[in-house]
Amino acid sequence: MRALLIAAALFVAAPAVAQAPASSAVLVDAAKAPAARTIIDGAAWRCEGGSCTATGGANQPAPRACRRVVARFGDVSAFTYKGVALSAEEVAACNA
């Protein structure tokens, strides 16, 4: 019975552990969005129009990840990396 309770507790907790924080970017110029999945520092980016999302990725500061995405996709108007959203000032610095 005790093993069953432990298994049930692990089953309930698993989705919370398995979900990684989201990474996303909003491109200023949707025409620059890649048509295919693009890997940048281990993150798999997919874009629909000017809205891009990613899974995975290296452990790095969000501003660095932003600069790497801007180098490949062009300027962004918003950026979040692994749940860390950049401020308007940080996005402007990223695009510079």
Contacts in CASP RR format, 6 or more apart in sequence:
PFRMAT RR
TARGET T0000
AUTHOR 0000-0000-0000
METHOD contacts of the structure
MODEL  1
MRALLIAAALFVAAPAVAQAPASSAVLVDAAKAPAARTIIDGAAWRCEGG
SCTATGGANQPAPRACRRVVARFGDVSAFTYKGVALSAEEVAACNA
20 55 0 8 1.000
20 56 0 8 1.000
20 82 0 8 1.000
21 82 0 8 1.000
21 83 0 8 1.000
21 84 0 8 1.000
22 53 0 8 1.000
22 80 0 8 1.000
22 82 0 8 1.000
22 83 0 8 1.000
23 43 0 8 1.000
23 53 0 8 1.000
23 54 0 8 1.000
23 55 0 8 1.000
23 56 0 8 1.000
23 57 0 8 1.000
23 65 0 8 1.000
23 80 0 8 1.000
23 81 0 8 1.000
23 82 0 8 1.000
23 83 0 8 1.000
24 51 0 8 1.000
24 52 0 8 1.000
24 53 0 8 1.000
24 54 0 8 1.000
24 78 0 8 1.000
24 79 0 8 1.000
24 80 0 8 1.000
25 45 0 8 1.000
25 51 0 8 1.000
25 52 0 8 1.000
25 54 0 8 1.000
25 66 0 8 1.000
25 69 0 8 1.000
25 73 0 8 1.000
25 76 0 8 1.000
25 78 0 8 1.000
25 79 0 8 1.000
25 80 0 8 1.000
26 50 0 8 1.000
26 51 0 8 1.000
26 52 0 8 1.000
26 76 0 8 1.000
26 77 0 8 1.000
26 78 0 8 1.000
26 79 0 8 1.000
27 33 0 8 1.000
27 47 0 8 1.000
27 49 0 8 1.000
27 50 0 8 1.000
27 51 0 8 1.000
27 52 0 8 1.000
27 73 0 8 1.000
27 74 0 8 1.000
27 75 0 8 1.000
27 76 0 8 1.000
27 77 0 8 1.000
28 74 0 8 1.000
28 75 0 8 1.000
28 76 0 8 1.000
28 77 0 8 1.000
28 95 0 8 1.000
29 74 0 8 1.000
29 75 0 8 1.000
30 49 0 8 1.000
30 50 0 8 1.000
32 73 0 8 1.000
32 74 0 8 1.000
33 47 0 8 1.000
33 48 0 8 1.000
33 49 0 8 1.000
33 50 0 8 1.000
33 52 0 8 1.000
33 73 0 8 1.000
34 45 0 8 1.000
34 47 0 8 1.000
34 72 0 8 1.000
34 73 0 8 1.000
37 44 0 8 1.000
37 45 0 8 1.000
37 46 0 8 1.000
38 44 0 8 1.000
38 45 0 8 1.000
38 46 0 8 1.000
38 72 0 8 1.000
38 73 0 8 1.000
39 45 0 8 1.000
40 54 0 8 1.000
40 65 0 8 1.000
40 68 0 8 1.000
40 69 0 8 1.000
40 72 0 8 1.000
41 57 0 8 1.000
41 58 0 8 1.000
41 60 0 8 1.000
41 65 0 8 1.000
41 68 0 8 1.000
42 56 0 8 1.000
42 57 0 8 1.000
42 58 0 8 1.000
43 54 0 8 1.000
43 55 0 8 1.000
43 56 0 8 1.000
43 57 0 8 1.000
43 58 0 8 1.000
43 65 0 8 1.000
44 54 0 8 1.000
44 55 0 8 1.000
44 56 0 8 1.000
44 57 0 8 1.000
45 52 0 8 1.000
45 53 0 8 1.000
45 54 0 8 1.000
45 69 0 8 1.000
45 73 0 8 1.000
46 52 0 8 1.000
46 53 0 8 1.000
46 54 0 8 1.000
47 73 0 8 1.000
52 69 0 8 1.000
52 73 0 8 1.000
56 82 0 8 1.000
57 65 0 8 1.000
57 82 0 8 1.000
58 65 0 8 1.000
60 81 0 8 1.000
62 79 0 8 1.000
62 80 0 8 1.000
62 81 0 8 1.000
62 82 0 8 1.000
62 83 0 8 1.000
62 84 0 8 1.000
62 85 0 8 1.000
62 86 0 8 1.000
62 90 0 8 1.000
63 86 0 8 1.000
63 90 0 8 1.000
63 93 0 8 1.000
63 94 0 8 1.000
65 79 0 8 1.000
65 81 0 8 1.000
65 82 0 8 1.000
66 76 0 8 1.000
66 79 0 8 1.000
66 81 0 8 1.000
66 86 0 8 1.000
66 90 0 8 1.000
66 91 0 8 1.000
66 94 0 8 1.000
67 94 0 8 1.000
69 76 0 8 1.000
69 79 0 8 1.000
70 76 0 8 1.000
70 94 0 8 1.000
70 95 0 8 1.000
74 95 0 8 1.000
75 95 0 8 1.000
76 91 0 8 1.000
76 94 0 8 1.000
76 95 0 8 1.000
77 91 0 8 1.000
78 85 0 8 1.000
78 86 0 8 1.000
78 91 0 8 1.000
79 85 0 8 1.000
79 86 0 8 1.000
79 90 0 8 1.000
79 91 0 8 1.000
79 94 0 8 1.000
80 86 0 8 1.000
86 94 0 8 1.000
END
